[in-house]
Amino acid sequence: MKTHTKTFWIIAILVSLGIAIPALYFSTAEAVYSRTVGTISVTRFVPNEGAGNEFVTLAFSGILGQDSVANLNGWSIKNESGFVFDLSNIELTNKETVKICEAEIEDSTCQYYFEESDVFPDEEGALHVVARDGTPVVYIPYQAPVAGETLSSSGNYIDDVYTSGDKISICEAGKKSDLKLRNINVRRLDNNFSSMVSENIDIVPPFVYEANKTLAFHPGINWPAGKNILESSCQ
């Protein structure tokens, strides 16, 4: 009983001196949360039409009323025969499209290629665009689309949303123009960020944040050109 009493008074003294237990501190801090910030659409899908010119065109449309970015890391395209195409290397800005073609197509508008030909031969099958959490967000029957048809089927794009209590990692230029990894509070990286960073050197990733209960978008600086540098801890 005496041991419990002593422990209670030690905790009480620590708290009174401002030496808070970590759990008590983090319980009051704001945190990153996830929500829908746009939609992914299949604007064209051409399965095997005899000539074998298969391709899929994806588009991203943000709901923020300004430029935004969809990072498709962890996303994929699947068909019911077991074919999977990883979309992790693709980033789409608002209203941007990406065209993925079978390898045999010689088309300068194709940015990515399927690893095998005729991956969508099943007339009764379907194309699935699958989000990083495993949820199919776009479902397109093979027999529905034809060449040149715009499809309206779309799915949610869910991203992390930062609040005023969160920090985001950036690369900041030092006095000798060397880059250092820093964690900056998002409230300092709002639309007035140009006064605190060097737009010619610093690297800031784009991100969605909440300001006055409204979603806003930070377009980033030197992005995506500086993406690999930031991911390498600014080295």
NURO-856108 format. One record per residue (C-alpha): residue number from 0; z, y, x; residue in three letters. Coordinates in Angstrom, 3 decimals. Example, Ala and Ser with C-alpha at 12.3 -4.5 7.8 and 13.67 -1.06 7.14 Angstrom:
BEGIN
<r pos="0" c3="7.800" c2="-4.500" c1="12.300" code="ALA"/>
<r pos="1" c3="7.140" c2="-1.060" c1="13.670" code="SER"/>
END
This chain:
BEGIN
<r pos="0" c3="0.000" c2="0.000" c1="0.000" code="MET"/>
<r pos="1" c3="0.858" c2="2.369" c1="2.832" code="LYS"/>
<r pos="2" c3="-2.479" c2="1.596" c1="4.522" code="THR"/>
<r pos="3" c3="-4.441" c2="2.566" c1="1.388" code="HIS"/>
<r pos="4" c3="-2.448" c2="5.807" c1="1.106" code="THR"/>
<r pos="5" c3="-3.171" c2="6.709" c1="4.729" code="LYS"/>
<r pos="6" c3="-6.911" c2="6.017" c1="4.257" code="THR"/>
<r pos="7" c3="-6.991" c2="8.235" c1="1.168" code="PHE"/>
<r pos="8" c3="-5.449" c2="11.181" c1="3.012" code="TRP"/>
<r pos="9" c3="-7.812" c2="10.774" c1="5.990" code="ILE"/>
<r pos="10" c3="-10.829" c2="10.960" c1="3.655" code="ILE"/>
<r pos="11" c3="-9.318" c2="13.947" c1="1.846" code="ALA"/>
<r pos="12" c3="-8.814" c2="15.821" c1="5.138" code="ILE"/>
<r pos="13" c3="-12.376" c2="15.085" c1="6.320" code="LEU"/>
<r pos="14" c3="-13.833" c2="16.379" c1="3.073" code="VAL"/>
<r pos="15" c3="-11.682" c2="19.520" c1="3.168" code="SER"/>
<r pos="16" c3="-12.925" c2="20.246" c1="6.698" code="LEU"/>
<r pos="17" c3="-16.539" c2="19.922" c1="5.599" code="GLY"/>
<r pos="18" c3="-17.045" c2="16.586" c1="7.348" code="ILE"/>
<r pos="19" c3="-18.668" c2="14.904" c1="4.401" code="ALA"/>
<r pos="20" c3="-19.414" c2="11.224" c1="4.076" code="ILE"/>
<r pos="21" c3="-23.238" c2="10.772" c1="4.154" code="PRO"/>
<r pos="22" c3="-23.359" c2="9.201" c1="0.687" code="ALA"/>
<r pos="23" c3="-21.656" c2="12.247" c1="-0.776" code="LEU"/>
<r pos="24" c3="-24.178" c2="14.588" c1="0.875" code="TYR"/>
<r pos="25" c3="-27.320" c2="12.712" c1="-0.084" code="PHE"/>
<r pos="26" c3="-26.233" c2="12.305" c1="-3.680" code="SER"/>
<r pos="27" c3="-26.690" c2="16.057" c1="-4.204" code="THR"/>
<r pos="28" c3="-29.966" c2="16.465" c1="-2.290" code="ALA"/>
<r pos="29" c3="-33.313" c2="16.697" c1="-4.040" code="GLU"/>
<r pos="30" c3="-35.763" c2="13.927" c1="-3.305" code="ALA"/>
<r pos="31" c3="-39.454" c2="13.071" c1="-3.235" code="VAL"/>
<r pos="32" c3="-40.606" c2="11.471" c1="-6.466" code="TYR"/>
<r pos="33" c3="-43.889" c2="9.981" c1="-7.674" code="SER"/>
<r pos="34" c3="-46.079" c2="11.059" c1="-10.553" code="ARG"/>
<r pos="35" c3="-49.712" c2="11.229" c1="-11.647" code="THR"/>
<r pos="36" c3="-51.558" c2="14.068" c1="-9.899" code="VAL"/>
<r pos="37" c3="-55.158" c2="13.145" c1="-10.669" code="GLY"/>
<r pos="38" c3="-57.592" c2="10.449" c1="-11.723" code="THR"/>
<r pos="39" c3="-59.875" c2="8.020" c1="-9.919" code="ILE"/>
<r pos="40" c3="-63.202" c2="7.394" c1="-11.649" code="SER"/>
<r pos="41" c3="-66.116" c2="5.027" c1="-11.123" code="VAL"/>
<r pos="42" c3="-69.041" c2="7.401" c1="-11.569" code="THR"/>
<r pos="43" c3="-71.701" c2="4.770" c1="-10.836" code="ARG"/>
<r pos="44" c3="-71.652" c2="1.015" c1="-10.429" code="PHE"/>
<r pos="45" c3="-74.796" c2="-1.004" c1="-9.738" code="VAL"/>
<r pos="46" c3="-74.195" c2="-4.764" c1="-9.545" code="PRO"/>
<r pos="47" c3="-76.826" c2="-7.269" c1="-8.488" code="ASN"/>
<r pos="48" c3="-80.061" c2="-6.229" c1="-10.192" code="GLU"/>
<r pos="49" c3="-82.419" c2="-8.631" c1="-8.465" code="GLY"/>
<r pos="50" c3="-83.263" c2="-6.235" c1="-5.642" code="ALA"/>
<r pos="51" c3="-79.693" c2="-6.630" c1="-4.375" code="GLY"/>
<r pos="52" c3="-79.040" c2="-2.901" c1="-4.108" code="ASN"/>
<r pos="53" c3="-75.393" c2="-3.102" c1="-5.040" code="GLU"/>
<r pos="54" c3="-73.179" c2="-0.076" c1="-4.698" code="PHE"/>
<r pos="55" c3="-70.104" c2="1.572" c1="-6.179" code="VAL"/>
<r pos="56" c3="-69.479" c2="5.319" c1="-6.306" code="THR"/>
<r pos="57" c3="-65.890" c2="6.511" c1="-6.719" code="LEU"/>
<r pos="58" c3="-64.732" c2="10.059" c1="-7.485" code="ALA"/>
<r pos="59" c3="-61.368" c2="11.807" c1="-7.499" code="PHE"/>
<r pos="60" c3="-60.437" c2="14.635" c1="-9.844" code="SER"/>
<r pos="61" c3="-57.109" c2="16.399" c1="-9.438" code="GLY"/>
<r pos="62" c3="-55.232" c2="17.928" c1="-12.352" code="ILE"/>
<r pos="63" c3="-53.767" c2="20.817" c1="-10.416" code="LEU"/>
<r pos="64" c3="-56.618" c2="23.236" c1="-10.994" code="GLY"/>
<r pos="65" c3="-57.244" c2="23.570" c1="-7.275" code="GLN"/>
<r pos="66" c3="-58.255" c2="21.494" c1="-4.278" code="ASP"/>
<r pos="67" c3="-56.233" c2="18.329" c1="-3.775" code="SER"/>
<r pos="68" c3="-56.500" c2="15.050" c1="-1.882" code="VAL"/>
<r pos="69" c3="-56.365" c2="11.375" c1="-2.862" code="ALA"/>
<r pos="70" c3="-55.308" c2="9.124" c1="0.012" code="ASN"/>
<r pos="71" c3="-56.503" c2="5.625" c1="-0.944" code="LEU"/>
<r pos="72" c3="-54.344" c2="3.837" c1="1.617" code="ASN"/>
<r pos="73" c3="-53.415" c2="0.504" c1="0.046" code="GLY"/>
<r pos="74" c3="-56.085" c2="0.755" c1="-2.685" code="TRP"/>
<r pos="75" c3="-58.845" c2="-1.835" c1="-3.072" code="SER"/>
<r pos="76" c3="-61.876" c2="-2.954" c1="-5.059" code="ILE"/>
<r pos="77" c3="-61.737" c2="-6.500" c1="-6.417" code="LYS"/>
<r pos="78" c3="-63.968" c2="-8.722" c1="-8.483" code="ASN"/>
<r pos="79" c3="-63.062" c2="-11.793" c1="-10.486" code="GLU"/>
<r pos="80" c3="-64.671" c2="-14.099" c1="-7.911" code="SER"/>
<r pos="81" c3="-62.049" c2="-13.156" c1="-5.333" code="GLY"/>
<r pos="82" c3="-63.951" c2="-10.528" c1="-3.309" code="PHE"/>
<r pos="83" c3="-61.746" c2="-7.686" c1="-2.025" code="VAL"/>
<r pos="84" c3="-62.851" c2="-4.441" c1="-0.365" code="PHE"/>
<r pos="85" c3="-60.078" c2="-2.377" c1="1.278" code="ASP"/>
<r pos="86" c3="-60.249" c2="1.359" c1="0.471" code="LEU"/>
<r pos="87" c3="-57.447" c2="2.343" c1="2.890" code="SER"/>
<r pos="88" c3="-59.688" c2="4.380" c1="5.222" code="ASN"/>
<r pos="89" c3="-60.906" c2="6.645" c1="2.424" code="ILE"/>
<r pos="90" c3="-59.583" c2="10.085" c1="1.504" code="GLU"/>
<r pos="91" c3="-61.180" c2="12.053" c1="-1.318" code="LEU"/>
<r pos="92" c3="-60.757" c2="15.766" c1="-1.918" code="THR"/>
<r pos="93" c3="-60.922" c2="17.158" c1="-5.444" code="ASN"/>
<r pos="94" c3="-64.281" c2="16.366" c1="-7.134" code="LYS"/>
<r pos="95" c3="-65.520" c2="14.528" c1="-4.030" code="GLU"/>
<r pos="96" c3="-67.281" c2="11.167" c1="-4.306" code="THR"/>
<r pos="97" c3="-67.677" c2="8.214" c1="-1.957" code="VAL"/>
<r pos="98" c3="-70.509" c2="5.668" c1="-2.053" code="LYS"/>
<r pos="99" c3="-69.880" c2="2.078" c1="-0.943" code="ILE"/>
<r pos="100" c3="-72.980" c2="-0.082" c1="-0.529" code="CYS"/>
<r pos="101" c3="-73.884" c2="-3.591" c1="0.470" code="GLU"/>
<r pos="102" c3="-74.732" c2="-3.853" c1="4.150" code="ALA"/>
<r pos="103" c3="-78.473" c2="-4.424" c1="3.647" code="GLU"/>
<r pos="104" c3="-79.023" c2="-1.027" c1="2.012" code="ILE"/>
<r pos="105" c3="-80.590" c2="1.609" c1="4.263" code="GLU"/>
<r pos="106" c3="-79.333" c2="4.719" c1="2.511" code="ASP"/>
<r pos="107" c3="-77.988" c2="7.830" c1="4.268" code="SER"/>
<r pos="108" c3="-75.783" c2="8.593" c1="1.241" code="THR"/>
<r pos="109" c3="-73.715" c2="5.409" c1="1.799" code="CYS"/>
<r pos="110" c3="-70.484" c2="6.192" c1="3.677" code="GLN"/>
<r pos="111" c3="-69.051" c2="2.645" c1="3.620" code="TYR"/>
<r pos="112" c3="-70.486" c2="-0.865" c1="3.327" code="TYR"/>
<r pos="113" c3="-69.448" c2="-4.150" c1="1.786" code="PHE"/>
<r pos="114" c3="-69.071" c2="-6.926" c1="4.339" code="GLU"/>
<r pos="115" c3="-71.250" c2="-9.355" c1="2.411" code="GLU"/>
<r pos="116" c3="-74.238" c2="-9.061" c1="0.095" code="SER"/>
<r pos="117" c3="-74.329" c2="-9.773" c1="-3.630" code="ASP"/>
<r pos="118" c3="-70.583" c2="-9.434" c1="-4.069" code="VAL"/>
<r pos="119" c3="-70.944" c2="-8.656" c1="-7.787" code="PHE"/>
<r pos="120" c3="-73.316" c2="-11.388" c1="-9.060" code="PRO"/>
<r pos="121" c3="-71.326" c2="-12.540" c1="-12.076" code="ASP"/>
<r pos="122" c3="-72.800" c2="-11.010" c1="-15.233" code="GLU"/>
<r pos="123" c3="-69.665" c2="-11.861" c1="-17.198" code="GLU"/>
<r pos="124" c3="-67.208" c2="-10.595" c1="-14.612" code="GLY"/>
<r pos="125" c3="-65.655" c2="-7.199" c1="-14.005" code="ALA"/>
<r pos="126" c3="-64.999" c2="-4.697" c1="-11.265" code="LEU"/>
<r pos="127" c3="-61.360" c2="-3.689" c1="-10.700" code="HIS"/>
<r pos="128" c3="-60.192" c2="-0.654" c1="-8.747" code="VAL"/>
<r pos="129" c3="-56.605" c2="-1.529" c1="-7.823" code="VAL"/>
<r pos="130" c3="-53.906" c2="1.001" c1="-6.868" code="ALA"/>
<r pos="131" c3="-51.532" c2="0.466" c1="-3.944" code="ARG"/>
<r pos="132" c3="-48.831" c2="-0.878" c1="-6.271" code="ASP"/>
<r pos="133" c3="-51.197" c2="-3.633" c1="-7.443" code="GLY"/>
<r pos="134" c3="-52.036" c2="-2.015" c1="-10.790" code="THR"/>
<r pos="135" c3="-55.721" c2="-2.175" c1="-11.845" code="PRO"/>
<r pos="136" c3="-56.486" c2="1.427" c1="-12.844" code="VAL"/>
<r pos="137" c3="-60.235" c2="1.123" c1="-13.427" code="VAL"/>
<r pos="138" c3="-61.790" c2="-1.874" c1="-15.202" code="TYR"/>
<r pos="139" c3="-65.587" c2="-2.012" c1="-15.476" code="ILE"/>
<r pos="140" c3="-67.434" c2="-4.986" c1="-17.047" code="PRO"/>
<r pos="141" c3="-70.527" c2="-5.914" c1="-15.038" code="TYR"/>
<r pos="142" c3="-72.850" c2="-5.905" c1="-18.016" code="GLN"/>
<r pos="143" c3="-71.893" c2="-2.378" c1="-19.186" code="ALA"/>
<r pos="144" c3="-73.177" c2="-0.036" c1="-16.446" code="PRO"/>
<r pos="145" c3="-76.787" c2="0.450" c1="-15.428" code="VAL"/>
<r pos="146" c3="-78.384" c2="2.498" c1="-12.673" code="ALA"/>
<r pos="147" c3="-77.957" c2="6.201" c1="-13.280" code="GLY"/>
<r pos="148" c3="-75.273" c2="5.856" c1="-15.950" code="GLU"/>
<r pos="149" c3="-72.090" c2="7.899" c1="-15.565" code="THR"/>
<r pos="150" c3="-68.993" c2="5.971" c1="-16.524" code="LEU"/>
<r pos="151" c3="-65.970" c2="7.601" c1="-18.129" code="SER"/>
<r pos="152" c3="-63.440" c2="4.890" c1="-17.308" code="SER"/>
<r pos="153" c3="-60.759" c2="6.276" c1="-14.997" code="SER"/>
<r pos="154" c3="-57.278" c2="5.579" c1="-13.773" code="GLY"/>
<r pos="155" c3="-54.194" c2="7.449" c1="-12.671" code="ASN"/>
<r pos="156" c3="-53.810" c2="8.573" c1="-9.085" code="TYR"/>
<r pos="157" c3="-50.093" c2="8.599" c1="-8.321" code="ILE"/>
<r pos="158" c3="-48.812" c2="10.466" c1="-5.293" code="ASP"/>
<r pos="159" c3="-45.520" c2="11.618" c1="-3.816" code="ASP"/>
<r pos="160" c3="-44.367" c2="15.005" c1="-5.084" code="VAL"/>
<r pos="161" c3="-42.034" c2="17.022" c1="-2.890" code="TYR"/>
<r pos="162" c3="-39.232" c2="19.228" c1="-4.235" code="THR"/>
<r pos="163" c3="-37.581" c2="22.263" c1="-2.667" code="SER"/>
<r pos="164" c3="-34.962" c2="20.136" c1="-0.930" code="GLY"/>
<r pos="165" c3="-37.476" c2="17.937" c1="0.895" code="ASP"/>
<r pos="166" c3="-38.935" c2="18.201" c1="4.370" code="LYS"/>
<r pos="167" c3="-42.379" c2="17.254" c1="5.627" code="ILE"/>
<r pos="168" c3="-43.447" c2="16.404" c1="9.170" code="SER"/>
<r pos="169" c3="-45.868" c2="18.745" c1="10.950" code="ILE"/>
<r pos="170" c3="-47.130" c2="19.338" c1="14.487" code="CYS"/>
<r pos="171" c3="-46.101" c2="22.784" c1="15.683" code="GLU"/>
<r pos="172" c3="-47.518" c2="24.496" c1="18.760" code="ALA"/>
<r pos="173" c3="-45.031" c2="25.312" c1="21.509" code="GLY"/>
<r pos="174" c3="-45.090" c2="28.262" c1="23.886" code="LYS"/>
<r pos="175" c3="-47.472" c2="26.407" c1="26.197" code="LYS"/>
<r pos="176" c3="-49.707" c2="25.370" c1="23.279" code="SER"/>
<r pos="177" c3="-48.291" c2="21.846" c1="23.436" code="ASP"/>
<r pos="178" c3="-47.599" c2="20.202" c1="20.091" code="LEU"/>
<r pos="179" c3="-44.151" c2="19.117" c1="18.953" code="LYS"/>
<r pos="180" c3="-43.183" c2="17.080" c1="15.912" code="LEU"/>
<r pos="181" c3="-41.042" c2="19.099" c1="13.492" code="ARG"/>
<r pos="182" c3="-39.652" c2="18.542" c1="10.024" code="ASN"/>
<r pos="183" c3="-40.167" c2="21.677" c1="7.926" code="ILE"/>
<r pos="184" c3="-38.660" c2="22.382" c1="4.521" code="ASN"/>
<r pos="185" c3="-41.443" c2="22.461" c1="1.934" code="VAL"/>
<r pos="186" c3="-40.260" c2="25.786" c1="0.539" code="ARG"/>
<r pos="187" c3="-41.361" c2="27.312" c1="3.861" code="ARG"/>
<r pos="188" c3="-44.804" c2="25.755" c1="3.507" code="LEU"/>
<r pos="189" c3="-45.884" c2="27.387" c1="0.273" code="ASP"/>
<r pos="190" c3="-48.885" c2="29.699" c1="-0.086" code="ASN"/>
<r pos="191" c3="-47.371" c2="32.125" c1="2.447" code="ASN"/>
<r pos="192" c3="-47.401" c2="29.591" c1="5.266" code="PHE"/>
<r pos="193" c3="-49.866" c2="31.563" c1="7.414" code="SER"/>
<r pos="194" c3="-47.142" c2="33.882" c1="8.692" code="SER"/>
<r pos="195" c3="-45.081" c2="31.032" c1="10.192" code="MET"/>
<r pos="196" c3="-47.699" c2="28.771" c1="11.736" code="VAL"/>
<r pos="197" c3="-50.771" c2="29.089" c1="13.896" code="SER"/>
<r pos="198" c3="-53.772" c2="28.032" c1="11.836" code="GLU"/>
<r pos="199" c3="-55.779" c2="27.439" c1="15.027" code="ASN"/>
<r pos="200" c3="-53.320" c2="24.974" c1="16.576" code="ILE"/>
<r pos="201" c3="-50.672" c2="23.641" c1="14.196" code="ASP"/>
<r pos="202" c3="-51.260" c2="20.523" c1="12.083" code="ILE"/>
<r pos="203" c3="-49.932" c2="20.310" c1="8.536" code="VAL"/>
<r pos="204" c3="-50.895" c2="17.476" c1="6.162" code="PRO"/>
<r pos="205" c3="-51.832" c2="18.297" c1="2.556" code="PRO"/>
<r pos="206" c3="-49.122" c2="17.554" c1="0.016" code="PHE"/>
<r pos="207" c3="-48.147" c2="18.083" c1="-3.600" code="VAL"/>
<r pos="208" c3="-44.903" c2="19.890" c1="-4.361" code="TYR"/>
<r pos="209" c3="-43.024" c2="21.226" c1="-7.337" code="GLU"/>
<r pos="210" c3="-42.445" c2="24.968" c1="-7.601" code="ALA"/>
<r pos="211" c3="-40.655" c2="26.463" c1="-10.613" code="ASN"/>
<r pos="212" c3="-41.121" c2="23.173" c1="-12.503" code="LYS"/>
<r pos="213" c3="-44.891" c2="23.381" c1="-11.939" code="THR"/>
<r pos="214" c3="-46.992" c2="21.219" c1="-9.640" code="LEU"/>
<r pos="215" c3="-48.670" c2="22.985" c1="-6.744" code="ALA"/>
<r pos="216" c3="-50.788" c2="21.830" c1="-3.835" code="PHE"/>
<r pos="217" c3="-50.599" c2="22.714" c1="-0.161" code="HIS"/>
<r pos="218" c3="-54.097" c2="22.261" c1="1.369" code="PRO"/>
<r pos="219" c3="-52.793" c2="21.565" c1="4.856" code="GLY"/>
<r pos="220" c3="-53.904" c2="23.013" c1="8.194" code="ILE"/>
<r pos="221" c3="-56.371" c2="21.403" c1="10.589" code="ASN"/>
<r pos="222" c3="-56.617" c2="18.404" c1="8.281" code="TRP"/>
<r pos="223" c3="-57.989" c2="15.742" c1="8.380" code="PRO"/>
<r pos="224" c3="-59.096" c2="16.599" c1="11.938" code="ALA"/>
<r pos="225" c3="-55.486" c2="16.442" c1="13.139" code="GLY"/>
<r pos="226" c3="-54.457" c2="13.359" c1="11.150" code="LYS"/>
<r pos="227" c3="-54.476" c2="10.943" c1="14.094" code="ASN"/>
<r pos="228" c3="-52.516" c2="13.400" c1="16.252" code="ILE"/>
<r pos="229" c3="-49.763" c2="13.766" c1="13.641" code="LEU"/>
<r pos="230" c3="-49.600" c2="9.998" c1="13.165" code="GLU"/>
<r pos="231" c3="-49.124" c2="9.705" c1="16.945" code="SER"/>
<r pos="232" c3="-46.038" c2="11.958" c1="16.786" code="SER"/>
<r pos="233" c3="-48.099" c2="14.963" c1="17.922" code="CYS"/>
<r pos="234" c3="-48.893" c2="13.445" c1="21.315" code="GLN"/>
END
